Every structure is written in structure tokens, then in C-alpha cells.
Amino acid sequence: MERDDIRKQTWIFDQGLIFAHGENWKAMRRFTLSTLRDYGMGRKTIEDKIIEECGVLTKTIKTYAGKPFEIQTVMTAAVSNIIVSILLGKRYDYEDATFLRLLKIISENIHLSGTPNISLYNMFPMLGFLLDSPKKLMNNRKEFHDFIQTTFIEYLKNLDENDQRSFIDSFLIRQREVMDYFICALKYK
């Protein structure tokens, strides 16, 4: 089974799980599903994370004491924190500037992806220099990528193979195993 190539998503995401192709996609999918099960998907463990986040969400809503407030950001942060707790092994405070910025650029890119300018760019890539949306999409992508790269480097520095606390830890260990395998295979050829 092969996946279709979409121009804007190719230059935004290149590899990874979501827009990968062929054997890379199959391997990443197998690893991801297996690892997510290890971290509680479909089990009581994930339920505990959801209950914990619901508690924080409830406390946050109570702080408004019945006054009107913008709930979308708080709800988005709560749902995102459940995902982040699996990926990073920690949660962010709803007021954390980095967390809020990441949520904003993700939301912006989702919105921009559905705009006529991006559709136009997909049909006529040579017009990209005239359109602001592809530039904004790329700037957001770079900022998000920089966060991910910094996070991975930080996790790599503190990696303990005997204490995997997050999806990233598992990914880095698996990456190391695969690299060791290829290095050994090259040595013996």
C-alpha cells in the first residue's frame, strides 16, 4: 500500500510518520503503534493521564469563578497535554509561553492549509513567491521543527536506556539500535 504525494505536505513534513512513504512509513507505523501501546494507548494508563488532565482542567475553569472566558485555548491545551505527556513524558502549564506558541502555530498551519492560496500553490508552485501563505506555513514549520530538534537533543543528552519515560526516549533508543545494526552490517560486508 502506497500513499499519495501532496506537494505542500512534502515540503512541510518530508519524512516522519504522517507523510512518509513505502517501507519507511510501514516501519514507522509499526514502531509507533507498538510504542503507543507500551505507553498506555487502549489501557488504564492512558485513562489515568486523561483523568489527571481533567482535574487540572476543572481547577483552571473554577479559577474563572463563573466569569466568561475563552475556552478554546484551555480545551486545546488540555487535549494537547494528554498527547504531550505520552510524547515527552511531561505536561505543560496552560500559561506556558512555549506551549501556547506551539499550539498557536499548529492552529495557524491547520487554518492556512485549507486556504485558497495554498490550493493555488499546490496547483502552480511557481507562484509561491507571490503568496504569503506558503511563506507563513514554512516559517511556522521551521519554528516547530526547531522546537522538536531542541527537545530531541535535550532528551538525547539525558537518555537512560533503562528508564524510558516517553515516546521520544523509546524512539531515540530504537534509532540507536537501528543505526548500530546498519553499522555492524556495513563492517561485515
DODRENTOR-615943 format. One record per residue (C-alpha): residue number from 1; residue in three letters; chain; x, y, z. Coordinates in steps of 0.1 Angstrom, whole numbers, plus 5000, padded with zeros to 4 digits. Layout:
<nodes>
<node NUM 'Ala' 'A' <X Y Z>>
...
</nodes>
This chain:
<nodes>
<node 1 'Met' 'A' <5000 5000 5000>>
<node 2 'Glu' 'A' <5014 5034 4990>>
<node 3 'Arg' 'A' <5004 5069 5000>>
<node 4 'Asp' 'A' <4998 5098 4976>>
<node 5 'Asp' 'A' <5023 5127 4975>>
<node 6 'Ile' 'A' <5009 5161 4983>>
<node 7 'Arg' 'A' <5032 5190 4974>>
<node 8 'Lys' 'A' <5026 5213 5004>>
<node 9 'Gln' 'A' <5029 5184 5028>>
<node 10 'Thr' 'A' <5060 5171 5012>>
<node 11 'Trp' 'A' <5079 5204 5017>>
<node 12 'Ile' 'A' <5064 5209 5051>>
<node 13 'Phe' 'A' <5070 5174 5066>>
<node 14 'Asp' 'A' <5093 5154 5043>>
<node 15 'Gln' 'A' <5096 5122 5063>>
<node 16 'Gly' 'A' <5083 5110 5097>>
<node 17 'Leu' 'A' <5051 5091 5103>>
<node 18 'Ile' 'A' <5023 5112 5089>>
<node 19 'Phe' 'A' <5036 5118 5054>>
<node 20 'Ala' 'A' <5061 5090 5050>>
<node 21 'His' 'A' <5060 5066 5021>>
<node 22 'Gly' 'A' <5068 5030 5014>>
<node 23 'Glu' 'A' <5089 5009 5037>>
<node 24 'Asn' 'A' <5098 5039 5059>>
<node 25 'Trp' 'A' <5061 5045 5065>>
<node 26 'Lys' 'A' <5054 5009 5073>>
<node 27 'Ala' 'A' <5084 5007 5098>>
<node 28 'Met' 'A' <5074 5040 5115>>
<node 29 'Arg' 'A' <5038 5029 5117>>
<node 30 'Arg' 'A' <5047 4995 5133>>
<node 31 'Phe' 'A' <5071 5012 5158>>
<node 32 'Thr' 'A' <5046 5039 5166>>
<node 33 'Leu' 'A' <5016 5016 5173>>
<node 34 'Ser' 'A' <5037 4992 5193>>
<node 35 'Thr' 'A' <5053 5020 5214>>
<node 36 'Leu' 'A' <5020 5038 5219>>
<node 37 'Arg' 'A' <5006 5006 5233>>
<node 38 'Asp' 'A' <5036 5004 5257>>
<node 39 'Tyr' 'A' <5027 5039 5269>>
<node 40 'Gly' 'A' <4991 5031 5276>>
<node 41 'Met' 'A' <4970 5035 5245>>
<node 42 'Gly' 'A' <4940 5013 5249>>
<node 43 'Arg' 'A' <4948 5006 5286>>
<node 44 'Lys' 'A' <4942 5021 5320>>
<node 45 'Thr' 'A' <4975 5040 5319>>
<node 46 'Ile' 'A' <4961 5065 5293>>
<node 47 'Glu' 'A' <4929 5068 5313>>
<node 48 'Asp' 'A' <4949 5079 5343>>
<node 49 'Lys' 'A' <4966 5106 5322>>
<node 50 'Ile' 'A' <4932 5118 5309>>
<node 51 'Ile' 'A' <4918 5118 5345>>
<node 52 'Glu' 'A' <4948 5138 5357>>
<node 53 'Glu' 'A' <4944 5164 5329>>
<node 54 'Cys' 'A' <4906 5166 5336>>
<node 55 'Gly' 'A' <4915 5175 5372>>
<node 56 'Val' 'A' <4938 5203 5361>>
<node 57 'Leu' 'A' <4912 5215 5335>>
<node 58 'Thr' 'A' <4885 5216 5362>>
<node 59 'Lys' 'A' <4907 5236 5386>>
<node 60 'Thr' 'A' <4915 5260 5358>>
<node 61 'Ile' 'A' <4879 5265 5348>>
<node 62 'Lys' 'A' <4870 5271 5385>>
<node 63 'Thr' 'A' <4896 5299 5387>>
<node 64 'Tyr' 'A' <4873 5320 5364>>
<node 65 'Ala' 'A' <4846 5319 5391>>
<node 66 'Gly' 'A' <4817 5320 5367>>
<node 67 'Lys' 'A' <4831 5348 5346>>
<node 68 'Pro' 'A' <4832 5345 5308>>
<node 69 'Phe' 'A' <4865 5333 5294>>
<node 70 'Glu' 'A' <4878 5320 5261>>
<node 71 'Ile' 'A' <4876 5282 5265>>
<node 72 'Gln' 'A' <4891 5271 5232>>
<node 73 'Thr' 'A' <4927 5277 5243>>
<node 74 'Val' 'A' <4921 5259 5276>>
<node 75 'Met' 'A' <4904 5229 5260>>
<node 76 'Thr' 'A' <4931 5227 5233>>
<node 77 'Ala' 'A' <4958 5229 5259>>
<node 78 'Ala' 'A' <4941 5201 5279>>
<node 79 'Val' 'A' <4938 5177 5250>>
<node 80 'Ser' 'A' <4973 5186 5238>>
<node 81 'Asn' 'A' <4987 5179 5272>>
<node 82 'Ile' 'A' <4974 5143 5271>>
<node 83 'Ile' 'A' <4993 5138 5238>>
<node 84 'Val' 'A' <5024 5157 5251>>
<node 85 'Ser' 'A' <5025 5136 5282>>
<node 86 'Ile' 'A' <5029 5105 5261>>
<node 87 'Leu' 'A' <5054 5120 5237>>
<node 88 'Leu' 'A' <5075 5140 5261>>
<node 89 'Gly' 'A' <5067 5123 5295>>
<node 90 'Lys' 'A' <5056 5156 5310>>
<node 91 'Arg' 'A' <5028 5181 5308>>
<node 92 'Tyr' 'A' <5028 5219 5303>>
<node 93 'Asp' 'A' <5011 5245 5323>>
<node 94 'Tyr' 'A' <4983 5261 5304>>
<node 95 'Glu' 'A' <5000 5295 5307>>
<node 96 'Asp' 'A' <5035 5283 5295>>
<node 97 'Ala' 'A' <5046 5306 5267>>
<node 98 'Thr' 'A' <5064 5279 5247>>
<node 99 'Phe' 'A' <5034 5256 5249>>
<node 100 'Leu' 'A' <5010 5284 5239>>
<node 101 'Arg' 'A' <5032 5294 5210>>
<node 102 'Leu' 'A' <5033 5258 5197>>
<node 103 'Leu' 'A' <4996 5255 5199>>
<node 104 'Lys' 'A' <4992 5288 5180>>
<node 105 'Ile' 'A' <5015 5278 5151>>
<node 106 'Ile' 'A' <4998 5244 5148>>
<node 107 'Ser' 'A' <4964 5260 5147>>
<node 108 'Glu' 'A' <4977 5286 5122>>
<node 109 'Asn' 'A' <4991 5260 5099>>
<node 110 'Ile' 'A' <4959 5239 5100>>
<node 111 'His' 'A' <4940 5270 5090>>
<node 112 'Leu' 'A' <4965 5280 5063>>
<node 113 'Ser' 'A' <4965 5246 5048>>
<node 114 'Gly' 'A' <4928 5250 5038>>
<node 115 'Thr' 'A' <4932 5284 5023>>
<node 116 'Pro' 'A' <4928 5292 4986>>
<node 117 'Asn' 'A' <4964 5305 4985>>
<node 118 'Ile' 'A' <4978 5271 4995>>
<node 119 'Ser' 'A' <4955 5253 4970>>
<node 120 'Leu' 'A' <4968 5277 4943>>
<node 121 'Tyr' 'A' <5004 5270 4953>>
<node 122 'Asn' 'A' <4997 5232 4951>>
<node 123 'Met' 'A' <4985 5237 4915>>
<node 124 'Phe' 'A' <5010 5263 4905>>
<node 125 'Pro' 'A' <5041 5261 4927>>
<node 126 'Met' 'A' <5059 5287 4906>>
<node 127 'Leu' 'A' <5036 5313 4921>>
<node 128 'Gly' 'A' <5048 5306 4956>>
<node 129 'Phe' 'A' <5070 5337 4957>>
<node 130 'Leu' 'A' <5038 5358 4952>>
<node 131 'Leu' 'A' <5018 5343 4980>>
<node 132 'Asp' 'A' <5022 5349 5017>>
<node 133 'Ser' 'A' <5005 5317 5030>>
<node 134 'Pro' 'A' <5033 5293 5019>>
<node 135 'Lys' 'A' <5059 5316 5035>>
<node 136 'Lys' 'A' <5040 5317 5068>>
<node 137 'Leu' 'A' <5035 5280 5067>>
<node 138 'Met' 'A' <5072 5275 5062>>
<node 139 'Asn' 'A' <5081 5299 5089>>
<node 140 'Asn' 'A' <5058 5281 5113>>
<node 141 'Arg' 'A' <5072 5248 5102>>
<node 142 'Lys' 'A' <5107 5260 5109>>
<node 143 'Glu' 'A' <5098 5273 5143>>
<node 144 'Phe' 'A' <5081 5240 5152>>
<node 145 'His' 'A' <5110 5220 5138>>
<node 146 'Asp' 'A' <5135 5240 5159>>
<node 147 'Phe' 'A' <5115 5232 5190>>
<node 148 'Ile' 'A' <5114 5195 5181>>
<node 149 'Gln' 'A' <5151 5194 5173>>
<node 150 'Thr' 'A' <5160 5212 5206>>
<node 151 'Thr' 'A' <5137 5188 5225>>
<node 152 'Phe' 'A' <5153 5157 5209>>
<node 153 'Ile' 'A' <5188 5170 5216>>
<node 154 'Glu' 'A' <5179 5176 5253>>
<node 155 'Tyr' 'A' <5163 5142 5256>>
<node 156 'Leu' 'A' <5193 5126 5239>>
<node 157 'Lys' 'A' <5217 5142 5264>>
<node 158 'Asn' 'A' <5196 5128 5293>>
<node 159 'Leu' 'A' <5187 5094 5278>>
<node 160 'Asp' 'A' <5188 5064 5301>>
<node 161 'Glu' 'A' <5181 5032 5282>>
<node 162 'Asn' 'A' <5170 5015 5314>>
<node 163 'Asp' 'A' <5144 5043 5322>>
<node 164 'Gln' 'A' <5123 5051 5292>>
<node 165 'Arg' 'A' <5099 5078 5303>>
<node 166 'Ser' 'A' <5084 5089 5270>>
<node 167 'Phe' 'A' <5078 5081 5233>>
<node 168 'Ile' 'A' <5108 5102 5225>>
<node 169 'Asp' 'A' <5131 5081 5247>>
<node 170 'Ser' 'A' <5118 5049 5230>>
<node 171 'Phe' 'A' <5123 5065 5196>>
<node 172 'Leu' 'A' <5159 5076 5203>>
<node 173 'Ile' 'A' <5167 5041 5217>>
<node 174 'Arg' 'A' <5152 5024 5186>>
<node 175 'Gln' 'A' <5170 5048 5164>>
<node 176 'Arg' 'A' <5203 5040 5181>>
<node 177 'Glu' 'A' <5196 5002 5177>>
<node 178 'Val' 'A' <5188 5006 5140>>
<node 179 'Met' 'A' <5220 5026 5135>>
<node 180 'Asp' 'A' <5241 5001 5154>>
<node 181 'Tyr' 'A' <5226 4973 5132>>
<node 182 'Phe' 'A' <5235 4991 5100>>
<node 183 'Ile' 'A' <5270 5000 5112>>
<node 184 'Cys' 'A' <5276 4963 5121>>
<node 185 'Ala' 'A' <5262 4952 5087>>
<node 186 'Leu' 'A' <5285 4976 5068>>
<node 187 'Lys' 'A' <5315 4964 5088>>
<node 188 'Tyr' 'A' <5309 4927 5079>>
<node 189 'Lys' 'A' <5302 4932 5042>>
</nodes>
